[in-house]
């Protein structure tokens, strides 16, 4: 049975997942809370705000890469296939 991802759910990024806009950076194991879900089931976009543990462990290289591409490093948009309930 598939997980029911909804706003407020704590999630963890699955093994083997890289940042969508920074594919050279692994985000596997990172954790956060779903803030928004959009789209139809099967093709939904899951917006995740990283938790303090992830932010504290986030590398300066990742933050710098985000800044260079004008990306917001405090959150990410992933698919249902990329995450699991924490």
VENSUL-V158113 format. One line per field, one symbol per residue. ss: DSSP state (A for helix, B for strand, O for the rest). burial: # if it has 16 or more other C-alpha atoms within 10 Angstrom, else .. Layout:
# VENSUL-V158113
ss = ???
burial = ???
This chain:
# VENSUL-V158113
ss = OOOOOOOOOBBBBOOOOBBOOBBBBBOOOOBBBBBBBBOOOOOOBBBBBBOAAAAAAOOAAAAAAAAAOOOOOOBBBBBAAABBBO
burial = ....#...######..##.......############......########..##..#...#..##......######.#.###..
